[in-house]
Amino acid sequence: MTTATESRHSKETNITVTILPEDGQMKISTGIGFFDHMLTALSVHSRIPMVIEAVGDLHVDAHHTVEDTGIVLGRALNKALGDKTGIVRYGSAYIPMDESLAFCCVDICDRPFLVFNGEFTNDMIGAYDTCLTEEFLRALAFNAGLTLHLNILYGKNDHHKTEAAFKALAHALRIASAPTGDGTAFSTKGMIG
């Protein structure tokens, strides 16, 4: 994975994301405390240092900021992964968080798709709308070129369920983006996509 930067500037948001080498220093600021917590977990557990600076129209709500961060992060990941040769490509992980359990399976294949199954009890976790978890995942998958399946299998606490989901995604990405060592495309077609 190489260093990559992507930005998006609109009337609703101003977002820049940089993917750094593995020893890079992570910094995340979106103005949404719980979302920062989830993006930090994603960065730490995937071992993909990210610098995310997002300013959005939070006086409206968090939707534009969360979705647009997914778009920009997805584009940065796509750029950092290059032509996707020499990576494992597939990754999956079960992650528990106290009483909650999430499972994620990812294919870094340039054929974006999202299957998300998860239910939340509450509308909000702090200033974060729980329904935005699926919006973020969709934006990320479609802009990074991921086939992404994420299931929150069970749980009671929405914080725990969401955190298990983000950490499952992180571990699946870490496995899928790991180098194979031979530099070839992990595909019967000889190329990804």
N, C-alpha and C positions, 0 to 999 in steps of 0.2 A: 504494500500500500504506500502510495506517495503522498506528499503534501498537496492539498487542494483547497482552494477558496472559492466560495460562491456567495453571491449577494442577491437580494431582492429588495427593491425600493418602490413602494406604491403609496397611495394616499392613506392606506390603512396600516402599513408596517414598513419598518426599515430593519432589515436583518442581514447579518453577515455571519457565515460559518466557515471555519477553517479546520480541516483535518490535518493533524500533525503526526510526525513520526512517533514511534512507540514511547520514546523518552520525552516527548513534548509535555508542556505544562497546560493542563486543562483550566478553562475559565468559562463559566456559564452564567448569563444574566438575561432573563426574559421579562422580569417584572412580575412574574407569577411564581410565588415561592414553591408551591408543590411541584409545578412543572420543572423548575430548576432542580429540585431534588430528584425527579425522575430522569432528567437528562444527565445529571451527574452520575446516577446509578448506571445509566446506559453507557456512558463514557468509561467509567471505572471498570465495569464488568466485561465490556467488550475489549478492553485494552486498546481503545481507539481514542487518543487524546483529542478533545474537541474544544475549540474556542467558539462560543456562540454568544453573539451580541444581538439582542432583539429588542426593538422598541415598537410597541403597537398601540392601537386605539383601545386601551384597556378601559377607558371611560364608557365604551360601548359594551364590550365583554371580552373574554379571552379567546374567542373563536378564531379571529384572524391571526392573532399572534401564534397560537398553537399550530394551526394548519399551515401557515406560511413557514414556520420554523421547520415543520416536517418536509415541506417542499425544498427548502434551501439545504437542509441537512441531507436529504436524499440526493440532490444534485451534486453536493460536495463528495458524498460517499461514492457515487457513480464515477466521478472524475478521479478520485483517489484510487479506485480499483482498476482503472485503465481498461484494457481489453479483456480482463478477467482470466487470462491464461495464468497457469501456475498457482492457482488457489484450489482449495479443497472443494469449494462451490456449495456443498450441502452442510447444514449444521442443524442440530436440534438440542433442546434442553428442557428438562423439567426443573422448575425452581419453586421451592416452598418458601412462604413467608408466614411464619406462625401457623395459623389455621387455614391459610389459603395456599392453593397450588395452581401454578400456571405451566402450560406447555407451549413451546414455540418450535416451529420447523421452518427453515428458510432455504431457498435456492437462489443463489446469486447468478441469474441467468439471462438478464435483459428481457424477460417476459413477465412484466409486472402483474401481480394478482394479489388480492387480500381476501382471506377468510378469517373473520374474527368472531369469536363466540365468548361473550362475557356479559354478565348482568351486574348492575350496581343497585344498591339499596337507596343511596342518597344522590341528589342532584349535584352536590358540590363537595369537594375536599379543599377546604380553605377557599381560595379564589379561583380554583380549577374546576371546570365543569367536567363531571365524570364522562359525559357523552363525547368529550373531545379526545378521549383515548383512541377511539376508532378513527376519528378524523385525522389525528396525527399519524397513526399507523398506515392509513390509506395514502396520505400524502408522501410519507417516507417510502413506502413500497413502490409506488408508481413513478417516483422520481429517481430512486436508486436502482430500479430495474430488478426488484426482488419479487419472487413468489413467496409470500409470507402467510403462514397459517399460525394463528395464535389463539389459544383457548385458555380462558380462566376456568379451570375445572371445578373449583369450589372455593368457598370462603365466606366469611361473614363481614369482615371489616373492609370497607372500600379502599382505604389506604393500603392495606396489606395486599389486596387483590391486584391493584394497579401496580404496586411495586414489584410483586412477583412477575407480572406480565412484562414490565420493562426489563427486569433482570433476565428473564427467560430469553427475550429478544437479544439482549446483549451477549449472553453466552452462546446462543445459536450463531450470531454474527461472528463472534470470535473464532468459533470452530470453522465456519464456512469461508472466512477470509484468510485463514492460515495458509502459508505456502506449502505446496506439495513437494517442492524440492527439485522437480524436473523441468519446470517452466512450460509444461504443455497444457493445453486446454482439456479440462476434465469433461469430455463430451465425445460421444461416438461420431459426431459430425466433424470433429477436429477444430471446432470453434464454439464460443458461447454466443447464444442469441438466435 
